């Protein structure tokens, strides 16, 4: 039996037995993969939305100022976090549990692709391995529109609150990551452990298990 197959079987068995305890990993170690439809528009620093991505004119607002699903790709300077490209997506929040900065969200409507929420019990598709993943950049109000991080490095130079740690289920090792339903009944990152898991990110190091 191949070593990777053995690791996957061990992970699945441990998960079934409830052995894993939620852990975290540093933002510098997380690279997200953008699985949302469409191509992101590459913008310069002078084209960032007014007031930044959390600007009051367009973020956490009742009426959309951008098209839901619209994506922007921007360079994150080395001032904070990893230097590199980050992709942001404009989404609507449905009924939520408690979206805060760094909450993982995914689509929550079978007909409204760009309406998201943070409860693993209400997402469309499997709790584990869902493909359409984004990260909240601030607390959000039900029914409001705003920007979310969905690809590349955490844009900490533009959004310092995205620095720090992200929730995992303690299985993450350097390599491919999937979405999972955590013990805390929230969504977080896990080792890709099944052929049905969508790849949503890449870990540059093991989590803090």
C-alpha positions as CSV (number, residue, x, y, z in Angstrom):
1,X,0.0,0.0,0.0
2,X,1.3,3.5,-0.9
3,X,2.4,5.7,2.0
4,X,0.0,8.5,1.0
5,X,-2.9,6.0,1.0
6,X,-2.0,4.8,4.5
7,X,-1.9,8.5,5.7
8,X,-5.3,9.1,4.2
9,X,-6.8,6.0,5.8
10,X,-5.4,6.9,9.2
11,X,-6.8,10.4,8.9
12,X,-10.2,9.2,8.0
13,X,-10.2,6.6,10.8
14,X,-9.2,9.2,13.4
15,X,-11.8,11.7,12.2
16,X,-14.5,9.0,12.5
17,X,-13.4,8.3,16.1
18,X,-13.5,12.0,17.0
19,X,-9.8,12.0,17.8
20,X,-8.9,15.3,16.2
21,X,-9.0,18.6,18.2
22,X,-9.2,21.9,16.3
23,X,-5.9,23.6,15.9
24,X,-4.6,26.6,13.9
25,X,-2.0,27.6,11.4
26,X,-0.3,30.9,10.7
27,X,-1.5,33.2,8.0
28,X,2.0,33.2,6.4
29,X,1.6,29.5,5.8
30,X,-1.8,29.7,4.0
31,X,-2.2,30.1,0.2
32,X,-5.8,29.9,-1.0
33,X,-6.8,28.6,-4.4
34,X,-9.6,30.5,-6.2
35,X,-12.3,28.1,-7.4
36,X,-15.0,30.7,-8.0
37,X,-16.2,31.1,-11.6
38,X,-14.7,33.8,-13.8
39,X,-11.3,35.6,-14.1
40,X,-10.2,38.2,-11.6
41,X,-9.3,41.6,-12.9
42,X,-5.7,42.5,-12.2
43,X,-5.5,46.0,-10.6
44,X,-2.8,48.3,-9.3
45,X,-2.6,49.8,-5.8
46,X,-4.2,53.0,-7.2
47,X,-7.2,51.0,-8.4
48,X,-8.2,49.4,-5.0
49,X,-11.8,50.3,-4.1
50,X,-12.3,53.7,-2.3
51,X,-11.3,53.4,1.3
52,X,-9.7,50.0,0.8
53,X,-11.6,46.7,0.6
54,X,-13.4,47.5,3.8
55,X,-14.4,51.0,2.7
56,X,-17.9,52.0,4.0
57,X,-19.2,53.0,0.5
58,X,-19.0,49.4,-0.8
59,X,-18.3,46.9,2.0
60,X,-20.9,45.5,4.4
61,X,-23.6,47.5,2.5
62,X,-27.2,46.8,1.8
63,X,-27.0,47.5,-1.9
64,X,-24.2,46.1,-4.0
65,X,-21.7,48.6,-5.4
66,X,-20.0,45.8,-7.5
67,X,-21.4,42.8,-9.3
68,X,-21.7,39.8,-6.9
69,X,-19.0,37.4,-8.0
70,X,-16.8,40.2,-9.4
71,X,-13.1,39.5,-8.6
72,X,-10.1,41.7,-8.3
73,X,-6.4,40.5,-8.1
74,X,-4.0,42.8,-6.3
75,X,-0.4,42.6,-5.2
76,X,0.3,42.4,-1.5
77,X,3.5,44.3,-0.7
78,X,6.0,42.7,1.7
79,X,5.2,45.3,4.4
80,X,3.0,42.7,6.1
81,X,2.5,39.0,5.4
82,X,3.7,37.2,2.3
83,X,4.6,39.3,-0.8
84,X,2.5,38.1,-3.7
85,X,-0.9,38.2,-5.5
86,X,-4.2,38.0,-3.6
87,X,-7.7,37.6,-5.1
88,X,-10.7,39.3,-3.6
89,X,-14.4,38.5,-4.5
90,X,-17.6,40.5,-3.9
91,X,-20.3,38.4,-2.2
92,X,-23.6,38.6,-0.5
93,X,-24.1,37.3,3.1
94,X,-27.1,35.1,3.7
95,X,-28.2,33.9,7.1
96,X,-25.1,33.5,9.2
97,X,-24.0,32.1,12.6
98,X,-21.4,34.8,13.4
99,X,-19.2,35.9,10.6
100,X,-16.1,37.6,11.9
101,X,-12.8,38.5,10.3
102,X,-11.1,35.3,9.1
103,X,-14.3,33.2,9.1
104,X,-14.5,30.7,6.3
105,X,-17.6,31.0,4.2
106,X,-19.1,29.1,1.2
107,X,-22.1,29.2,-1.0
108,X,-25.4,28.7,0.9
109,X,-28.0,28.8,-1.8
110,X,-28.8,26.3,-4.6
111,X,-29.9,29.2,-6.9
112,X,-27.8,32.2,-5.7
113,X,-24.2,31.2,-6.2
114,X,-22.7,34.3,-4.7
115,X,-24.8,34.2,-1.4
116,X,-22.6,32.8,1.3
117,X,-22.8,31.9,5.0
118,X,-20.5,30.4,7.7
119,X,-22.5,27.4,9.0
120,X,-21.2,24.0,7.9
121,X,-24.7,22.6,8.6
122,X,-26.3,24.7,5.9
123,X,-23.8,24.8,3.1
124,X,-24.6,23.6,-0.4
125,X,-22.7,20.4,-1.1
126,X,-20.6,18.3,1.4
127,X,-19.6,19.7,4.7
128,X,-16.1,18.3,4.0
129,X,-14.4,19.1,0.8
130,X,-16.6,22.0,-0.5
131,X,-15.0,23.8,-3.4
132,X,-16.2,27.5,-3.3
133,X,-14.4,29.0,-0.3
134,X,-13.8,32.6,0.8
135,X,-12.6,34.3,4.0
136,X,-14.3,37.2,5.6
137,X,-12.2,40.3,6.0
138,X,-14.5,41.8,8.7
139,X,-17.7,41.1,10.6
140,X,-20.7,41.2,8.2
141,X,-24.5,41.8,8.6
142,X,-27.1,39.4,7.2
143,X,-28.1,40.3,3.7
144,X,-25.2,42.7,3.1
145,X,-22.6,42.8,0.4
146,X,-18.9,43.0,0.7
147,X,-15.4,41.8,-0.2
148,X,-13.9,38.5,0.8
149,X,-10.4,37.0,0.3
150,X,-10.6,34.0,-2.0
151,X,-7.2,33.3,-3.5
152,X,-3.5,33.7,-3.2
153,X,-1.6,35.0,-0.2
154,X,-3.4,36.7,2.7
155,X,-3.3,40.4,1.8
156,X,-2.2,41.5,5.2
157,X,-0.5,44.8,4.0
158,X,-3.9,45.9,2.7
159,X,-6.0,44.2,5.5
160,X,-3.8,43.7,8.6
161,X,-6.7,41.9,10.5
162,X,-6.2,38.9,8.1
163,X,-2.8,38.3,9.9
164,X,-2.6,35.8,12.7
165,X,-4.0,32.2,12.7
166,X,-6.6,30.3,10.8
167,X,-8.6,27.3,12.1
168,X,-7.7,23.8,11.1
169,X,-8.7,20.3,12.3
170,X,-5.1,19.4,13.2
171,X,-4.5,17.2,10.2
172,X,-2.9,19.8,7.9
173,X,0.6,19.1,6.7
174,X,2.6,21.0,4.1
175,X,0.7,20.4,0.9
176,X,-2.9,20.5,-0.4
177,X,-5.8,21.6,1.8
178,X,-9.6,21.1,1.8
179,X,-12.5,22.7,3.6
180,X,-13.9,20.8,6.6
181,X,-16.5,20.9,9.4
182,X,-14.5,21.5,12.6
183,X,-15.2,20.1,16.0
184,X,-16.3,23.7,17.0
185,X,-19.1,23.4,14.3
186,X,-17.4,26.0,12.1
187,X,-15.5,25.7,8.8
188,X,-11.8,25.4,8.7
189,X,-8.9,23.8,6.8
190,X,-7.9,20.1,6.7
191,X,-5.7,17.7,4.8
192,X,-7.1,16.6,1.5
193,X,-8.1,13.2,2.6
194,X,-10.5,11.9,-0.1
195,X,-10.9,12.0,-3.9
196,X,-14.1,13.9,-3.3
197,X,-12.3,16.8,-1.5
198,X,-11.9,19.9,-3.6
199,X,-8.5,21.5,-3.3
200,X,-9.0,25.0,-1.7
201,X,-5.5,25.9,-0.7
202,X,-1.9,25.0,-0.2
203,X,-0.2,24.8,3.2
204,X,3.5,26.0,3.3
205,X,3.9,24.1,6.6
206,X,2.2,21.8,9.0
207,X,-0.5,23.2,11.3
208,X,0.1,23.7,15.0
209,X,-1.1,20.3,16.0
